[in-house]
Structure formats: C-alpha cells, structure tokens
Amino acid sequence: MPKELTHWLVAQATAERLADTPWQSPLAACPNMLRIGSVAHDALYYLPASAPAACRRVPYVLSGHEGEDSHEILRLLARDHAAHPRPWLAAWLAGLATHIAADTTFHPLVFWATGDYHHPDPRRRTRAVQRHRAFETLMDIHFMGGIGRVLPMSLSRTLRGAETPRETLFAEGRLTDTTGVEAGLARDCQARAWRIFAVMQALARTTWLSSGLYAARGLLPSGARELLALHYIPAMTTQLPRLAGEIDYRHPVTGEERRESLDALFERAVQRAAELLRALTPAAFEGKEPDLAPGLPLDGGTAGALTHFADPPLIEF
C-alpha cells in the first residue's frame, strides 16, 4: 500500500497530466475503473488464510516481492488493449500503473519511518505492521485535508459504479495471470477479495467503531490491532504534525539520506505515473511492443533488502 485514498488522488492527478494524450478519453469515460485499478494490487491481500495459496500469492508476485517483474502485468494489458481497445481496459491499466508509481515513491519513507515489516521476531514485526498501516492511514487524512473528507469515500460505491461488469474485469483484467491461477479459481478469489476489501474499507470509515476499538486496543490480539491500524481513528490525528513539512529519512535499502515532504513525494508519484503511461502509449494505442524496463519491487522501489529504519519510529500506534 499506500491506502486507497492516496492511490485514488494520485490516479486522479495523473489523469489530469495526461489530458493531451490518447489516455484522456478512456480515463474521462471510466473514472471508477481508474480508481479500482489504482488499488487492485492490494485487493488480494485481503483474502483470508483459508483461501487457496495460489490466490494469496498473487499480490506478492505483482509487487515483485521475490524479485518478479512488477511491470509484466502492464505489458500484458497494453498488448490486450492494442488488439481490442476498450475504454475500461485502458482505465484499469492506467490505475495499475499509478499504483506502481505511488508505491515505489512512498514506500521508502513509510518503511523507514515505521520499522521492519518483515522482522523475524513476531512481536517486533506486528508492531512495525501496525505502525506502517497507521502511517499510511494518516497519509490519506493528510492528502484529503482532514478526516471529515475521508469518511464519505466509499470503495463499495466505486465498485458498483465500475464501467464494465465485474465478471468481465475478473476474466480480462489479468490480475492473476502472471501467477497462472486457473480461470475459475481466479474469478472466485477476486470476487471474494474485493468483497472483503469493500467491507473492511467501510468499517475503517465507521469512526464510533474505530474509536471504541482504539480505546481498547491494549486488550486486542496482534492480528486485530493490525486490522485496526487501517481505520480512520480521530485520536490518531494528533500525530499528523509528525508528517507535516520536510522529513529527514534514509532510504531503507540503500541508506541514502533524504529530505522530502509528503506533498513533494505525491508530486513525484504523479510524475512517475504519467511518465510510465506515456511510455506505454505506443504499445497500448499503436500496437508496438512495450518498451519498459523490468519493474522493481514495490516495497522499496530498489532491489535489495530493507535494513535501515528510524529509531525510534516516526509514529506510534
């Protein structure tokens, strides 16, 4: 991740940057599909442990967790669109591209600020996961301009407004194709994942529930606290000043010292997404072979292990 609203805002701003390109018409015609594509990488993370392992593996492959090419799905979809242009498919493809750009831009700061998401010690790992998710929730509130503007933003409503039937999206969106999941299983897993994702996003915007659980968080098991960190919790907004202005941090992979604001990172994410889609234009609209370098891991945007973290973390949960 970032969370849904940051991805939606990056996608919207990217569409505005592409007003002079062949992307303009399909993105204007299919704004909901653009939003759906911009969070699709994260959807299958919501599958429960009881779901088939092949489906639960999909988001890790899409994110290049083990060194996979995170751009491969973009190449597949660009070829598909060139062969059979459909506005919804172009918008879906564009959303996926904006997700990649946003993750690779924001994740170095988020991982550095919140700790080792993959730490071998379960107690340290879960604390890092909770902080990571809470940081990204605060990012949503920051970019939206306050928690009051967050609460009406519904994933369920966006899914209902999709400009193509979900069955078509599941069959032709290629979300699971890079892992070779059988078609029927892929359809069922996608439907289940989006359903859970939408419910969780609705609960996260229910402030009375979020506030009550947050007050009792010391009694909750670690897994429940990890889910709670996805919620928009009014009491957590007291930590928003920690995200304001320029932040000094180190790249978690390289250790490179950086100083940037969230707003500057947002601008860079939009620029990267627009550049990525401009690079895909000849493939998606003219039938040329996609000319994209292999995509990097979305965790840090750079190949290699994440080893540099803030001490103490920038926020707490």
C-alpha positions, -999 to +999 in steps of 0.1 A: +000+000+000-004+034+005-041+032+013-070+037-010-075+074-009-039+083-016-039+060-045-072+075-058-058+110-056-025+100-074-046+084-101-068+114-105-039+138-107-022+115-132-052+115-154-051+153-154-014+152-165-024+130-195-050+154-209-030+158-242-026+120-248-047+091-261-053+082-224-075+113-219-107+099-234-108+065-217-098+079-183-125+106-185-151+079-195-141+054-168-132+072-136-143+044-114-123+018-133-093+041-129-098+041-092-104+004-090-072-003-109-052+020-086-059-002-056-061-036-074-026-046-063-038-046-027-072-064-032-060-100-028-040-092+003-075-092+019-080-129+012-081-149+045-056-176+053-083-202+043-082-190+006-062-210-019-024-204-016-021-197-053-045-168-050-029-155-018+004-154-036-008-131-064-003-097-047+033-107-037+041-115-073+025-083-086+046-064-061+078-081-070+083-094-035+107-121-047+122-101-075+094-107-100+090-081-128+063-057-114+058-042-149+048-075-166+010-070-160+013-036-177+029-052-208+002-078-210-026-053-207-011-029-232-010-057-258-046-066-250-058-030-254-039-026-287-055-057-300-090-049-288-094-013-275-119-008-246-121+023-225-125+004-193-094-017-200-073+015-207-085+030-174-078-003-155-043-004-170-037+032-161-048+026-125-024-003-121+004+019-134-004+047-109-003+022-081+031+010-091+044+046-092+028+056-059+041+025-040+077+029-053+077+066-044+061+065-009+073+032+004+109+041+011+098+068+036+070+046+050+092+016+056+120+037+071+096+056+094+077+026+108+102-003+112+109-038+098+076-051+083+093-085+078+112-088+111+117-124+122+106-116+157+067-118+156+063-091+183+086-066+165+071-075+132+035-069+142+044-036+158+060-025+125+030-037+105+007-017+128+028+015+125+031+010+087-006+008+082-013+037+107+012+059+089-005+053+055-039+059+071-026+093+083-013+099+048-049+095+035-061+121+060-033+144+052-039+144+015-076+146+018-074+176+040-089+162+072-107+131+085-141+146+077-133+145+040-122+109+043-154+094+057-176+097+025-151+080+003-166+045-004-149+016-022-182-002-024-198+027-043-168+028-066-171-009-073-209-005-080-201+022-105-175+002-124-178+008-162-176-029-170-193-059-154-171-074-126-172-108-144-156-091-174-130-075-152-122-107-134-119-126-168-100-100-188-082-078-162-052-102-160-048-096-122-039-132-116-024-142-150+012-137-140+009-165-114-011-189-136-041-193-114-068-214-131-096-192-145-125-203-124-105-201-092-091-167-102-127-154-107-139-167-073-108-154-054-111-120-070-148-117-062-141-127-026-112-104-022-130-073-035-160-081-013-138-083+018-118-053+008-150-032+004-164-043+038-131-036+055-129-001+039-164+007+051-156-004+086-125+017+086-147+048+080-170+040+109-155+063+135-175+053+165-164+017+160-128+027+153-126+049+183-140+023+206-116-004+194-087+020+196-095+028+232-095-009+240-065-018+217-044-030+246-068-059+250-068-069+213-046-096+199-019-085+174-038-095+143-068-074+153-045-045+160-031-048+126-065-045+111-074-017+134-044+003+121-062+005+088-090+025+104-095+063+103-093+070+140-099+105+152-074+102+182-046+093+158-049+126+140-029+142+169+002+126+152-004+143+119+021+171+127+048+144+126+041+140+089+040+177+081+067+196+063+100+181+052+110+148+068+146+137+071+149+100+065+171+073+050+163+050+021+156+017+038+176-003+012+205+020+003+208+041+034+208+072+013+199+103+033+169+122+020+148+152+030+113+154+014+078+163+023+047+141+017+035+167-008+068+165-028+065+127-028+030+130-041+041+152-069+069+127-078+045+098-078+022+116-102+051+125-124+064+089-124+029+075-132+025+099-161+059+091-175+051+054-172+018+057-191+034+079-218+060+052-223+032+027-227+012+048-252+028+033-283+021-002-271-014+004-258-027+025-287-005+017-317+003-020-312+040-016-308+059-039-285+060-025-249+093-008-242+095-010-204+125-019-182+117-046-157+097-033-128+114-030-094+099-043-061+072-021-048+083-024-012+113-001-016+115+008-052+150-006-053+163-042-055+177-053-022+169-060+015+153-033+037+178-027+065+176+010+075+148+021+099+141+050+121+149+046+158+126+055+174+099+051+148+083+083+134+048+074+147+033+051+172+001+030+173 
